[in-house]
Amino acid sequence: MSDASATPPVHYEARPSLPHGFRPRRGLNWAVIGLTYTSFYLCRYNFSYANKAISDEFFFSKSDISTILSCQFVAYGCGQIINGLLTDRIGGKRAMLIGAAGTVTMSLLFGAASFWGMLWLFALLWGINGYAQSFGAPGFIKINSAWFSEKERGTFAGIFGCMINLGRGVANWLLPALLAGFVFIGMWHVPPQHWRWLFWIPALIAAAVAVLLAVFVKDTPEECGFKNLFAGEADHADTEVRTALGVVFKQIVTNRVVWIIAFAYACTGAVRQSIDQWFPRFFQDVHHLDQRGLKFQLLGLAIPIAASAGSLLSGWISDRFFHSRRAPVAAIIYGLQIVVTFVAAQVTSVNWALVLVVLIALTVNSTHSLLGPAAAMDIGGRKMAAFASGVIDAFQYFGAALAIKGLGWVLDRYGWDYYFYYQVPFGLLGAVLMYSIAHRKSLKKGDTH
């Protein structure tokens, strides 16, 4: 057979050649930043496990609980825009340290507020916690946009998702154990704790990890002596990572693609938070699962594993097979999400409900990591990644705030039968928006081919 008739080989772009010692140093930087962001999520997902206990103690309705959550989401969204812009000026490390100090303080105060039980106080403290946490993602993305090649960012986004889900996995194990009581390393019996400890213990963990961040993390490879790492990449040609606020603002807010991705991300946030904040309550109220039971524990393990798998796989696929294009992959995933949420609305079996919630977590966390960190770094580069991330991620939480408030109202009036149906339209809108830009080879302003 002639060579002309043979199937042409598939060529993949070679990984950049990096100097000795760079990968271990980047690994240390990355691990500490990841642990810090993981601890932020411990101080966020704790609310979903305290949800029912707070309602039972203070006779809060589901709409009341949604008010507390919506305050957090609105404050987080506003903070993402403000702090994303600020982070591009002050640097990612400082931003994450500010966020850590804020979330530790607010978590401690939220637990203390249990002695008064006032809805407005809970909403205020959780809103301020949301604002403090909004320093985390821009800081995280800002630092890593300098440490990773343009060709590695989809894969990095998957690892970013894993860091989030590590926090969720720890929360899913630790928080029910605190409520139920447990034996620590086979020696010390810890009795069941009041729900306030679900806020105090994560705060102490976040404080300890923030010390590691202050000691070990550097904003750029150049601070560690590594120069000219990604030759030929326009984004890395200038080693400076800070720039004027006016320049950043104009470049990002006038990019039409930023707004398309932002509205799609609002759809992701609506479904993601509907699952994350309400799945424990759903299985407690509808299927009468005990948080200490085996099925609940397996669900708590399966959700972060599936979410991590989706984050990694979607990022890798977009880098490997779509030439780092995020939109077409996201459009496909939104389509899968529509199917899964619609099927979930039909089932009554607890086992099928468990499986389908895990699958929803897989799809929604795939678009979460793909459109947030990866697309933001593609658009903003190392100089403007934080603000690009801030604008896009803000809409995830604005969407979540509206959706969660609406969901609380629906659940109070119509019950859990509409829980999954409520999520379907968000997947549909996300798919349409991503399909509209799926043809683009670049997300930067003015690049259409």
N, C-alpha and C positions, 0 to 999 in steps of 0.2 A: 504494500500500500504506500502511495506517495505521501510525502510530508504535507503536501498541500491539502490532502483530504483529512489529515488528522485534526482532532479537536484542539484548538489553540489553548495553551496553558493559561491558567488564571494567575495574574500577577497581583501581588499585594505589596503595598508600600512598605519599605523597610523601616524598622524602628530606628529612631535617631541614635547615633553613637554618642554615648555619654561618658564623661570622665570617671576615673576610678574614685570611688567613695561617694559619688553623687547619689546613687540609688539608696544606699543605707541611710544617708542623711535626709533624703527626701522621705524615706520610710518613717524615720523618727518624727519628723515634722508632721507628716500625715497622720501617724498614729495618735499623737497627742491632740492634734486638732480634732480628729475624729472622736476621740474619747470625750473631749470637751463638748462637742456638739451632741454626742450621745447623752451626756449628763443633762443638757438642756431639755432633751426629749423626756427624760425621767421626770423633770419638773413641769412637764406639760401633759403627758399621758396619765399622770396620777389622778387627774380629775375624773377620767372615765370610770375608774374603779371606785372612786368615792361618790360617784353620781347618785346611786340608789341610797347609800347611807346618809348622805346630806338631805336628800328628799324626805326620807323616813323620819329623820331627827327633827327637821324644821318644817315639815308639811309643805314643802315646795312642790309645785306642779311641774310637769315637763316643760311648760312654757317658761316658768321661772328659771329652771336649770338652763334652758336655751338662752335666756337673757344673760346669764353669767358667761356662757361660752361665747355669745355674740360680742360681748364687750371685749373679750380677749382677742377675738379674730379681727375686729375693727381696729383696735389699738395696734395689733401686730401688723396689719396691712398698712396703716398710716406710718408706722415705724419703719417698715421696709423701704418706703419711698424716701423718707427723711434720712434714715440711717444708712441706706444704700448710697445716697449722695455723699453723706458725711464720711462713710468708710473709704470712699475713693480718695478722700482728702487726708484722713488721719492714719489709714492703713488698717489691714485686717486684724492684726494681733490686738491692737488697742481696742478695736470695736468689740472683739470677742470677750476681752477682759471686762469691759464696761457691761456687756450683756450678762456675763456670769455674776458679777456683783449684784446686778439688779434682780435677776431671777432667784438668787439665793435669798436675798432680803424679802422679796415678795412671797416666796414660798413659806418662809418662816412666819410671816405675818398672817398669811391665809390660814395656816394651821391654828394660830393663836385666835383668829376671828371666830373659831368654833365656840368660844366661850360666850359670844354674844348672839350669834346666829341671825344676823341682819342681812337680808338679801342685797341691799345697796352696798354694804361694806364688802361682801364677797365679790360682787360685780366690779367694784372699784379696784380692789386688790388684784383680781385676776386680769383686769384690763391693763393695769400697770405692769404686771408680769408679762403680758403679751407684748407690750412695747419694749421691755427690757430684752425679751427673747429675740426681738426683730434685729438686734445687732448680730445675732449668731450666723445666719445664712449668708448675708453679704460679706461678713468677715471671713468666713470659711471659704467662700468662693473666690474672694479677692486674693487670698494667700495662694490658693492652689492654681489660679489662672497663671501665676508667675512660675510655678514649679512644674507645670505639665505642658507638653507639646500640644499644639492645635490638634494633632492626629490622635491624641490620647484622651481627649476630653469626654467623648461619649463613654468610654470605659471608666474614666474617673467618675462620671456622673452615676454610673452603676455602683461604684464603691461608696460614693456619697450616700446613695440610698441604703446601702448596707449599714452605714454608721447610724442612720436614723432608725433602722430596724433592729440594730443591736440595742439601742435605748428602749425600743418597744418590747423586745424580748426580755430584757432585764425587768422592765416594768411589769410585764405579764407574769413573771415568776415571783418577783419580790413583793409587789403590792397586795395580791391576794393572800400571800403568806403572812404579811403583817396583820391583815384583818383576821385571819383564821388562827394564827399562832403556829410556831414551828420549832424544830429542834436544830440548833446551830452546831454544825460539824459533829453531830452525835453526842454533844456534851451538855450544852446549855439549852434549857427549854425557855422559849420566848412566848409568853402568853398572848392571846388575841389583843390587838391594840385598837384604840379609837382611830377613826379615819384621819384625824389630824396628823398622825404619824406618817401617813402617805405623802405628806408635804414636807415634814421636817427631815425625814431620812434622806430623800432625794436632794434636799438643799445641802445637807452636809457632804454628800458625795460630790455634788457639783463644785462646792467650795474647794475640796481637796484636789480635784482634777484641774481647776483653774490655776492652782499653784504650779502644776507641771507645765501648763501653757506659758505662764510668765517666764519660766526658767529655760525651756527647751525650744520654743518655736521662734522661727525667723520669718519675716515677711517675704523675702526673696532669696533665691539661690546666691545672688551676688553678695548678700550679707555673710554668706558662709564661704566666700571665695571662689564660687563657681561662676564663670563668665562664658559668654558666647555659646550657650548650650544648644540652642535650637536654630542653627544657621539656616538662612533662607526663609524663615517664617517672619512675615511682616509684623505680626503681633509681638514678636520678641526682639525685633531689631533695636527698639529703644528700651534700655534697661530701667527707665524710670516708670514707677507704677502709680504715681500720684499726679493729678492734673487739676486745672482750675475748675471750680464748681460750675461756672457758666458754660464752659465748653462741654463738660460731661452732660449737663442738663439738656443743652440744645441737641447734641448728637443722638441722645437716646429718645427723647420725647418726640422728635420729628421723624423717627423711623416707624413707618406704617406697620412693619412686620412685628415690632415690639408689641403693638396694641392687639394685633390678631392673636399672638401667642398669649398675651395677658388675659384676654377674654376666654380663650380655650383653657387656660390654667385656672380661671374662676370655676369652670365646670369640673375640673379635676378636684379642686378644693371642696366643692359642694358634696361630691360623692365620698371623697376620702374622709372628710370629717364626719359625715353621716355614719360611716362605718366605724371609724376610730373612737368617736365619742359616745356612740350609742350601742355598739355590739354587745358589751357586757349586760347592759340593761335589757336589750332585746331578748337575749337567751335566758336571763333571769325571769322576766315577765311572761314571755310567750312559751318557752320550753321548760321553765322551772329548773334550770341547771344551777347547781351549787358551785360557787367559785372555787371551792375546794375539791370538786369532783374531777374524775379523770378526763371526761370529755372537755370540760372547760379548760383544764390544764393543757390538753393536747391542742385545743384551738389557740390558746395563748402562745404555744410554740410554733404552730403551723403558720399563723398569720405573718410573723416577721420573716420566717424562712421563705414563704411564697413571695412576699413583697421584695425581699432581697434578690431572689432569683429573677423576678420580673425586672428590677432595676438593672441588674448586671446584664441580663440577656438583651434588653432593649437597647442599652448603650452600646454593647458589643456589636449587635446587628447593624445599628446605624453607622458605626465607624467602619465595619468590615465590608458590608454589602451595599450600603447606600452612600458611600463616600462622605461620611460624617453629616449627612442630611437627616435632620430630626423629624421634620413634618410628615413625610410619608409613613414612617414607622409609627408615629403617634396616631395618625389617622386610622391605621389598621387596628391599633390597640383600643382606641375609642369604640370602634365597631365591635370588637370582641366584648368590651365592657357592656355595651347595650344588650347583647345577647344574654350574657350571664346574669345581669340584674333582672331582666325580664323573666328568665327561667326561675330565678330565686323567688320572685313574687308568686309563682304558681305552686310551690312545694309546701307541704305541711309536715313532712318528716324532719325530725331534729337532725338526723344524720346528713340528709341532703342539704339542709340549711347550713350546717357546719361546713360542708364541702364548698358550697356556693359562696359563702362569705369569704372563705380563703381565696377563691378564684377572683372575686371582686377586688380583694386586697392586692392580688397579683397585678391585675390590669391597671388599677388606679395608681399604684405606686410606680408602675412602669412609666406612665406619662408624667408623674410627679418628678422623677429624677431626670427624665429625658428633656423636658421643657424648662425646668427650673435651672439647674446648674449648667447643663450642657449647652442649651440654646443661649443662655445668658452670656456664657463665656465666648461663644461663637460671635455674638453680636457686639459685646462690649470690649472684648480683649482684656489684657491685663491692666489697662488704664481705667476702663469703665465697666468692668465686669460686675462690680458691687452694685452700682446704680441700675444697670440692666437687670440684674437679679432682683433688686429691690422692687422695681416697677412691676416686673412679671409676677414675682411672688406675692406682692401686695394684693393683686387681683385674685390670687388663689384664696386669700383670707377674706377679702371682701365678698367673694362668692360664697365662701363657707359661712360667713356671718349671716347673710340673707337666707341661705338655704337652711341653716340650723334653726334660726328663728321660725322660719316657715314650717320646718319639720316638727318642732315642738308644738306648734299650733295644730297641725294635722294629727299628731299622735294624741293630743288631749281630746280632740273632738271626734276623730274617726277610728282611732286605734291603730294597732300594729299591722293591720292588713294592707295598709298603704305605704309601709316603710320602704319597700323595694321599688314599687311603682314610682314613687316620688323621685327616685334617682335616675330613672331611664332617660328623661329629656335632656339631662345634663350631658350624658354620653353622646347623644345625637348631635347637640350643638357643637361639642368639642370636635367630633368627627368632621362636620361640615367646615369648621374654621381651619382645621389642619389640612383638609383636602384642598382648600383654596390656595394654599401656598406650597403644596407638595411638589410642584414643578421646579421650585427655586433651588439653585445649587449653592447659594450663599444667603445668610440671614442678615448680612450687613447692609446698611443703608445704601441704596443705589445699585446693588448687585442683583440683577434679575436673571442672569444666565449662568 
